[in-house]
Amino acid sequence: MSGWGETNVKESSWGKDPEPTPIKKESSWADEPTETIKMDQLEKEIKEIKKHPHLAEVEHDVQVTLADSNDIYHSVSTFEDLKLKEELLKGVYAMGYQKPSKIQATALPLLLADPPKNMIGQSQAGTGKTAAFSLNILSRINIAQKTTQALVIAPARELARQILDNLREMGKFTQVVTSLAVPGAIERGEKVSAHVVVGTPGTVMELIKKRQLDVSKIIVFVLDEADSMLDQQGLGDTSVRIKNVMPKTCQIVLFSATFPDHVREYATKFAVNANTISLKQEELSVDSIKQFYMDCKNEQHKAEILSSIYDLLTIGQSIIFVRTRRTADYLQKRMTDEGHSVSSLHGDFEGADRDKAIDDFREGRSKVLITTNVLARGIDILQVNLVINYDMPVDKDMRPDAETYIHRIGRTGRFGRQGVSINFCHDKRSFEEMKAIESYIGREIIRVPTDNIADIEKILKKEI
């Protein structure tokens, strides 16, 4: 025991997203049209679909600040209250929703209002924010206009693909055409004219520069995981360049689970006169997740412990977060050599390999996924019930990064389900990083001894 109490597409070279350019940042640690259906038939099918149970929900107190004090705000209790088109309403119920989550009930009346207003939304992972901005987009598309009318950008291809899947599923009874804009998805010279385009910033900017994507008719522009997209050390420059070529009248929507103060201030300049919705700070620690730590002796001991608890990792599905691509490759090789079935995913993978890795994991063919922060944000895989921070998250200045920690452990405990996270601490520094994050989120992280594997399994099996 130690003494110390992280659409199948092919890759191309022309559309790659640029590496983030670090500049000053405050510390933040503290497409195919679907079938046409008659309206009376739709109403009958909607009644049947509504009988299906929805995913478990967690309700939160949402704070609303209106840009115009003269506006009148009201929330809704049903999707019918939103006056959605029947074919869109059917898509909502087909996805398993019975009634709006608290964030949807709060955000959607503001998003759907005419004339459109900008929005900045801070919403905990798994509360339905993607469905909220997707409904807004699908409600505003003019099917008769064969041009791009909505653009969504996300920090990673995996999240972009997930958002696109969500839009397609929700809009499958409409004739909205969608397209993915990530490296390798669009052929050189191919014109993009889908009603809705979802992509990563570098690829979208390349398509605009090469005049393959016309943004002159865009009416909704969404940034998901907006704190990452606007962060000066991340993708901020590209996001600003894209925003600057948008029509001045388009609605700008920013959503994220966390908004550090310096990013929130910048967001208000990016989306001017925006209505804002947010959760209280204490609700951001994801209360449905039991958090533990293990005091390992050294780096070698971390790998040994990880292998020894493999049976726990495969009770459901698990994500193991590491700091570097090298560590991900090392752990995958080591655990595979020991006879364990694991997969890995990081930024060195070619596009098609990244897609296969996430698809295999999402569909249950892979039980354990080792990854870097590429999957820390936004990815919804409901079977994930265990997240391991093999390396504690740190920012570019090597300071404990509580926002990334919240995003990482938010991959489990989705939609109110019980989840477990385990942090590996192997020296004084990693222990102090973990304690700093514990202090920031205001929730106790419980120690699990590592000197008896049977005891580890006994403790954790109760929670997983």
N, C-alpha and C positions, 0 to 999 in steps of 0.2 A: 504494500500500500504506500502511496506517495505521501509526502509531508505537506503537500499543498491541498489545504482545506479546499467550428464553418459547411395537303395537296401534293403530292409528290412533285418536287421541282428539282432542277439540277443547278449546280453552282456555276456562276460565270464570273469573269474577272471585271467586266465593265460596270456592274451595278453594285459593287460591294459597299457596305456601310463603312464610313471612315472611323478610325479609332478615336475615342474621346480625346479632346484636347484639354489637358488640365490647365485651368487658370484659377485665380484666387477664389476661394470659398471659405465661408465661416465654418468653424468646427460645429458639427451637429450631432456629436455622439450622444453630452449630457443627454354556272352562271346562266343557268339556263332558266327560261320562263317555265313556271309550273302549270299544272292543270287549272283550267277555269272551272268554277263551280257555282251553281245557282245559290242566291242568297237564302232562300228558305231551307235548302239542304245544309248550308253553312250553319244556320241557327240550330238545326237539329243536332249536327255533329258537335257543335260547341257545348250543348247541354250534356252530351255524353262524355266529352273530354273533361269537363269540369268535375266529374265524379272522381277523377284520378287524384291520388294524394300528391301534395307538393313536397318538395324537399323541406327538411326541418328549418325553421326560421329562428333568428335571434333578433329581438327588437331592441332598438337603441334610441336614446334621446338625441334628436337631430336639431342643431341650432341653425336657424335661417336668418340671413341678413339680406334684405332687399336693396338693390341698387337705387331704386326710386321709392322714396318713402310714401309716395302717393299710390303705389300699387297695392292691390288687395290680394293677399295670399290665402290659399286654402289647400289642404291636403285631400286625398281621396281614399276611399275604403275599398273600392272595387275597380277592376280594369274597365268595366262598362262606363264608369263615371268619366273616363278620359275621352269618350266619344271616338274610339278607335274604329277604323274600317273593319268590317266583319271578317275579311280574310286575314287581317293582321291579328285580330282578337283570337281567331281560331289557332293561329300559330303560337300565340302566348300560352293558351291552355294546353296545346299539344306538347309543350315543353315541360308541363307539370306544374305550372303556376296556378294557384287557386285565387290568390289575392295579392295585391302589391306588398312587397316588404316595406318596412318603414322608410328606407331610403328611397325606394321607388315611389311610394305614396307622397313623399315630400318633394322629390326632384321632378317627377314627370309633369305635374301641372305647370311648373315654372319652365321646363324645357319646351313644352308643347304650346306655350302661350304665343299669341300673335299680337303685335309683331314679335319676332324672335328676340330673346335676350341671351347674352352670354352667361355662362355658369362656371363657377369654380367649386368642385365638390370633393370633400374629404370623406371617404367612406371605407370602413374596415373591409378587409378581404372577405369575400363570401356573402356580402349583403345585397348583391344584385345590381351593382352599378353598371356592369356591362349591358345587362338587359335594359336598363334605363336609357342609356344613350343610344342603344340599338333601336329601341322603340321610337325614340325621337327621330332618328335618321329615316327609318322605314315609313314613318308617318308623313314625312315631308317630301319624299321622292315623287316627282312627276313622271310616271311611267312613259307617257307619250314623248317625253324629251329624251332623246337618245344621246345624252352627254353625262359626264361625271358631275354629280351634284353633291356628293358627300365624300370626305376624306378622313380616314382614321389612321393615325400613326402611333406605333408602339415601339418600345426600345429593343425588342428582340423578335426574331422570326417566329419563335414558338408561340409567343403571346399574340402576334399578328394573325397567325393561322387559327388560334383559338377564337379570337374575336370574329374572324370571318366565318368560322363554323357556326358561331352563335347567331350571327346575322342571317346566315342562310337557313338555319333551322327555324328561326323566328319568322322569317319572311317566305317560307316555302310555299305558302298558299297565295302569295302575291307574284307579280311578274318583275320584281326588282332583280336586276342583274348585278352581280358582284365580281370583284377581281382582286387577286392577291399581288402585292408589289413588294417582293423580297428578292434578294439576289438569286438570279436564275429563273424566276417565275415568268418574266416577260421577255420575249425574244427581241434581239436587237432590231430596231426599226419598227417593231409592232406598235400600232396605235392602240391606246387604251381608251375605251369609251363606256365602260361599265358605269351604271348609276352610282355604285359605291365602290371605292377603292380602299383597301386596308393594307398597310405596309410599314416598312421600317424607314427611318428618315433619309439615310443615304441613298437608297434605291429610289424613293419617291422624288428626291431632289434631282437625281440623274434623269429620271423620266421627264421631269418638267424642263430641265435644261435642254434635253434632246428633242423636245417638242413631241414626245410620244404621249404625254398626258396633258390635256387641256384643263386648266383649273379655273377658267374664266366664269364658269357657271356654277361653281360650288356654293352651296348655301349652308352647309354644316361642316365644320372643321373640328375634329376631336383629337385630343392628346390623352391617351391612357397612360397610367403611371407617370403623370405629369411632373412629379417632383424630379424624377430621373431625366425626363425629356427637357426640362428647363434648367437643370442644374448646370452651372457654369463649367464644372469639371467634366460634364458628360456630353449630352447631345444638344445643348442649348443653341449653339450657333446655327446648326442645320435646321432646327425647329423654327428659329426666327426667320431664316431665309425662306422657308416654305410659307410661313405666315405672311411674309411681306409680299408674296405674289398672289395671295388670296384676294377675292373681291372684298372691298371694304365693308360690304353689307352682310358678309357671311356670319353665321352664329358660331362662336368659339366656345367649346366645352372642354374643360380640364377636369380630370378625375385622378385621384390617387388615394392610397391608404394612409400616406403620411405626407405632411407638408412642413419641412423645417422652416423656421421664421424667415430666413433669407430667401428661400424659394417662394414662399407665399407672397412676400413683398413684390418679387419680380412677376409672379403670376398675375397680380392685379394690374400690372402694366401691359402684360401680354394679352389678357382678356379684359378690356376696359369696361367699366360700368357693368360688371358682372354681378348677378345674384350669387350668393355663397351659401353652401350648406356644409356643415361639419359635425363630427362627433366630438364629444368631450375627450380630453387627453387621456383620462384614466381608462377609457374604453378601447384604447388602441393596443393594449397588451394581449388581446385575444384570450378572454377569460376561460374559454372552453378548452384551453390547452394546458395540460399538466407539464410543468417544466422541471427538469432534473439536470444534474451535472455529475460527471465522474472524474475523480482526481487520479489521472494516470501518472505513471512514473516518468515517462519520457515519450518521445515520438514513436519509438519502436513499440512501446507498451500500448499506445493508442491503436495501432494496427492490430495488435494481438487481441485486444478487447473487442474491437469491431468484428473480427472473425469469430470470436467466441460467442458473440450474441447474435450470430446470423439467423438462428431459428426464430428469434424475436423479430428480426427485420422482415421476415416473410409471413408473419401472422396476417398482415394485410399487405400494404405496400409502403415502402420507405424511401425517403430521399436523404442522401448524405451530402452535405455541403462542405466543400473544401476551398482553400484560398487560391490555389494555383492549378493550372492545367496539368502540370507535371505530377502533382499529388493525385489528381484524379486518375491519370494513367497508371501510376504506381499502385494505387489501391485496387484498381480493376484487375491488373495483372496478378497481384499478390493473392487476392481473394479467388480469382479464377483458378490459379495454380493450386490453391488449397481445396478445390472442388466445389466452390460456391458459385452460384449463378448470379452474376451482377452485370449491369450495363453502365456505360458512362456517357456523358454529353458535355461538351464545352466548345468554345469558340474556334478551335482548330479543326473541328469536323467540317467536312464538305456539306453543302446544303441538304442534299438527298439523305446523307447519313444522319444529320441532325433530325430531319423529319422522321426517319425510320425509328430512331431511338425514342423520340417522344411518342410516336404512334404505338410502338411496342409496349411502352410503359402505360400509356393511357388505356390501351385495350387489354392490359393484364398479362401480356405474354412475358413481360419482365416485371419482377417483383421489387428489385432493389436498384435504384438509380443513383450513381455518383456524379455530382455536377458542381460547377462553379456557380457564381451568382447569376448566370444566364437564366436560371429557372427560379430565381428568388422572388420574382414579381409576377403576380397575376394569374399564374397557371392554375386551372381548376382540375384536379384529379381527385374525385370524391373518395376513392379507395385509400388514399394516403392517410395513415393514422400515426406515422412516426417520422419525425424529422431529426436528423443528427447533425449538429454543428461540429464536424470533425475538427475544423479550425474556426475559432471565433471570428466574426466579421469585423474588419477594420476599414477605415477610410484611407484616402491617399496619403495622409500624414501618419498612418499607422495608429490612429486613435480608435477606441472602441466605437463601432458604428451601430447605434441602437435602431435607427430606421431600417437598415438592412436586416438586422436581427428580427424585427417585427415582421418584415416581408417574408423572410425565410420560414419562420415557424408558422406563418399564416398559410403555408402550403398544406398544413394539417388542421383539423378542427374546422373544416369548411362548412358553411351553412349550419352552424350550431352543433355539429357532431363533435364528440369527444376526440381529442388528439393528444399526442405526447411529443415533447421535444427533449433531446438529451444533448448537453454540451460537454465536449471533451476538453479538460484542462490538464496540461502536462508540465507546466512550470509556473513560476510566480507571475510572469507577465500574462499568460493566458488566463490564469485565475483572476487577476486584477481586471482584465478586460471583461470577463464574465460578471464580476461583482459590480463594475461600473454600469453595465447594461441592466443588471438587476435593479440597481438604484434608480436608473432612468425610468424603467417601466413600472416600478413600484409594486412588483410582485415577487414573492420568494421563489428562488430556484433551489430545489431540494437536493442534497447530496445523496448519491448512491455509492456505497463502497465497492471497490473493484477487486478485493482480495478473495472473493468467493463467487464464482459464476452462478452457482445454484441460488445464492441470495439475490443476485442481480435479477435473474429470471423471475424469482418469486415476487420481488417488489414490482417489477415492470409489467408482468403479465396481468396484474390486477388492473392496470391502467390502459393497456393497449387493447 
